[in-house]
Amino acid sequence: MSASIPKVQIVPGTSPDESCATFRIHDESHTIGNALRWMLMKNPNVEFCGYSVPHPSENFIHVRIQMYNDLSSLDALVTALDDLDAVCTTIGDTYTKSLQSGKYERWEEQS
């Protein structure tokens, strides 16, 4: 039986104060990488953020975060994930309400 891999790991080479860190996020791809990068860059305390998929056959992404003023990159990551979750919840709720209202254009294919 193999050991379970944690969803998020800190890659070696992180600064001692955690103001600069690279995180490995397992079982994710460009979909979450780009959205997470966007959300992180909205934080004015983030100096740099980028993500990469090291190789297409590897099932993880790397997210690099560098903070101003020696703030914690881990705190920024957690906040960005919470904010992204809130945005997705809002979009889902709005979409569901729109479908329930029935006020949308219907299209039927003409044969």
ZILINJO-V216345 format. One record per residue. N is the residue number from 1. RES is the residue in one letter. PSI is psi in radians with two decimals (none if undefined). Layout:
n=N res=RES psi=PSI
n=N res=RES psi=PSI
This chain:
n=1 res=M psi=2.24
n=2 res=S psi=2.64
n=3 res=A psi=2.56
n=4 res=S psi=2.41
n=5 res=I psi=2.28
n=6 res=P psi=2.57
n=7 res=K psi=-0.73
n=8 res=V psi=2.29
n=9 res=Q psi=2.60
n=10 res=I psi=2.17
n=11 res=V psi=2.44
n=12 res=P psi=2.54
n=13 res=G psi=0.10
n=14 res=T psi=2.49
n=15 res=S psi=2.61
n=16 res=P psi=-0.59
n=17 res=D psi=0.06
n=18 res=E psi=0.37
n=19 res=S psi=-0.35
n=20 res=C psi=2.13
n=21 res=A psi=2.67
n=22 res=T psi=2.26
n=23 res=F psi=2.39
n=24 res=R psi=2.12
n=25 res=I psi=2.02
n=26 res=H psi=2.64
n=27 res=D psi=0.61
n=28 res=E psi=2.90
n=29 res=S psi=-2.79
n=30 res=H psi=-0.53
n=31 res=T psi=-0.95
n=32 res=I psi=-0.57
n=33 res=G psi=-0.85
n=34 res=N psi=-0.72
n=35 res=A psi=-0.70
n=36 res=L psi=-0.72
n=37 res=R psi=-0.76
n=38 res=W psi=-0.80
n=39 res=M psi=-0.69
n=40 res=L psi=-0.70
n=41 res=M psi=-0.25
n=42 res=K psi=-0.29
n=43 res=N psi=2.07
n=44 res=P psi=-0.25
n=45 res=N psi=-0.11
n=46 res=V psi=2.11
n=47 res=E psi=-0.72
n=48 res=F psi=2.51
n=49 res=C psi=2.34
n=50 res=G psi=2.78
n=51 res=Y psi=2.77
n=52 res=S psi=2.70
n=53 res=V psi=1.83
n=54 res=P psi=-0.69
n=55 res=H psi=2.44
n=56 res=P psi=-0.47
n=57 res=S psi=-0.12
n=58 res=E psi=2.35
n=59 res=N psi=0.95
n=60 res=F psi=2.88
n=61 res=I psi=2.77
n=62 res=H psi=2.34
n=63 res=V psi=2.08
n=64 res=R psi=2.25
n=65 res=I psi=2.27
n=66 res=Q psi=2.29
n=67 res=M psi=2.67
n=68 res=Y psi=2.76
n=69 res=N psi=0.54
n=70 res=D psi=0.54
n=71 res=L psi=2.84
n=72 res=S psi=2.17
n=73 res=S psi=-0.50
n=74 res=L psi=-0.73
n=75 res=D psi=-0.69
n=76 res=A psi=-0.70
n=77 res=L psi=-0.82
n=78 res=V psi=-0.75
n=79 res=T psi=-0.76
n=80 res=A psi=-0.69
n=81 res=L psi=-0.72
n=82 res=D psi=-0.77
n=83 res=D psi=-0.71
n=84 res=L psi=-0.68
n=85 res=D psi=-0.72
n=86 res=A psi=-0.71
n=87 res=V psi=-0.78
n=88 res=C psi=-0.67
n=89 res=T psi=-0.77
n=90 res=T psi=-0.77
n=91 res=I psi=-0.77
n=92 res=G psi=-0.75
n=93 res=D psi=-0.76
n=94 res=T psi=-0.73
n=95 res=Y psi=-0.77
n=96 res=T psi=-0.76
n=97 res=K psi=-0.70
n=98 res=S psi=-0.76
n=99 res=L psi=-0.70
n=100 res=Q psi=-0.50
n=101 res=S psi=-0.44
n=102 res=G psi=0.12
n=103 res=K psi=1.24
n=104 res=Y psi=2.78
n=105 res=E psi=2.32
n=106 res=R psi=2.46
n=107 res=W psi=2.28
n=108 res=E psi=2.34
n=109 res=E psi=2.31
n=110 res=Q psi=2.18
n=111 res=S psi=none
